[in-house]
Amino acid sequence: MIPELIACFSGILLFVVECVFYGVKISREKRRYVENSMDIPAPAFSFKGSVVLCAAAELLPILVPLQLYVIVIVCICGIFGMSIVCRERLNQLVN
């Protein structure tokens, strides 16, 4: 039971660190838009839904008992998914 908990909380910690990292970068780009008196482009329709699903993937192992390897795979999918979504939003703001 302990390795499963460690995997769950490690995945959540990495997810939060990634959210903070990309959140700072995205807010920096938004601030640049505001300083230049430009309109901030709206995120794609799927952005918010994808963020919610990535967070749900991180919380799934806590709610449903799974094997250790399944927990690791699900947490990695949530982390990579969030990375892809945030990089896409950042590229949208930069271009």
ZADREN-703549 format. One record per residue (C-alpha): residue in one letter; x, y, z. Coordinates in Angstrom, 1 decimal. Each point is the difference from the previous one (the first is absolute). Layout:
BEGIN
   r        X        Y        Z
   A        X        Y        Z
...
***
This chain:
BEGIN
   r        X        Y        Z
   M      0.0      0.0      0.0
   I      2.8      2.4      0.7
   P      1.7     -0.1     -3.5
   E     -3.4      0.7     -1.5
   L     -0.5      3.1      2.2
   I      3.4      1.2     -0.7
   A     -0.6     -0.3     -3.8
   C     -3.4      1.8      0.3
   F      1.4      2.9      2.0
   S      3.2      0.2     -2.1
   G     -2.2      0.3     -3.1
   I     -2.1      2.7      1.5
   L      3.0      1.9      1.2
   L      1.6     -0.1     -3.5
   F     -3.4      1.0     -1.5
   V     -0.2      3.0      2.3
   V      3.6      1.1     -0.7
   E     -0.7     -0.3     -3.7
   C     -3.2      2.1      0.4
   V      1.9      2.7      1.9
   F      2.9      0.0     -2.5
   Y     -2.3      0.4     -3.1
   G     -2.3      2.3      1.9
   V      2.8      2.5      0.6
   K      1.1     -0.2     -3.7
   I     -3.5      0.5     -1.3
   S     -0.7      2.9      2.4
   R      3.3      1.6     -1.1
   E     -1.2     -0.2     -3.7
   K     -3.4      1.4      0.9
   R      1.7      2.9      1.8
   R      1.9      0.7     -3.1
   Y     -3.2      0.2     -2.0
   V     -1.5      2.4      2.6
   E      3.1      2.2     -0.1
   N     -0.2      0.2     -3.8
   S     -3.7      0.8      0.2
   M     -0.9     -3.1     -2.0
   D     -2.9     -2.3      0.5
   I      0.8     -3.3      1.7
   P     -1.0     -2.9     -2.3
   A     -2.6     -2.2      1.5
   P      1.1     -3.6      0.7
   A     -1.3     -2.8     -2.2
   F     -3.3     -1.5      0.9
   S      1.6     -3.2      1.1
   F      2.6      1.7      2.4
   K     -2.1      0.1      3.1
   G     -1.4     -3.5     -0.6
   S      3.4     -1.4     -0.5
   V      1.3      1.6      3.2
   V     -2.9     -1.5      2.0
   L      0.6     -3.5     -1.5
   C      3.7      0.2      0.8
   A     -0.8      0.9      3.6
   A     -2.6     -2.8      0.1
   A      2.7     -2.5     -1.3
   E      2.2      1.1      2.9
   L     -2.7     -0.5      2.6
   L     -1.3     -3.3     -1.4
   P      2.5     -2.2      1.8
   I     -1.0      1.5      3.3
   L     -3.7     -0.7     -0.6
   V      0.4     -3.4     -1.6
   P      2.4     -2.7      1.3
   L      2.4     -1.0     -2.7
   Q      3.2     -1.9     -0.4
   L      3.2      1.9      0.3
   Y      0.9     -0.2     -3.7
   V     -3.4      1.3     -1.0
   I      0.2      2.9      2.5
   V      3.4      1.0     -1.5
   I     -1.3     -0.2     -3.6
   V     -3.2      2.0      0.9
   C      2.0      2.7      1.8
   I      2.5      0.3     -2.9
   C     -2.9      0.3     -2.4
   G     -1.4      2.9      2.1
   I      3.4      1.7      0.2
   F      0.8     -0.3     -3.7
   G     -3.5      1.0     -1.0
   M      0.2      3.2      2.1
   S      3.4      0.7     -1.5
   I     -1.4     -0.3     -3.6
   V     -3.0      2.2      0.8
   C      2.1      2.7      1.7
   R      2.6      0.0     -2.7
   E     -2.7      0.4     -2.7
   R     -1.5      2.9      1.9
   L      3.4      1.6      0.5
   N      0.7     -0.4     -3.8
   Q     -3.3      1.6     -0.7
   L      0.9      3.0      2.1
   V      3.6      0.3     -1.4
   N     -1.1     -0.1     -3.6
***
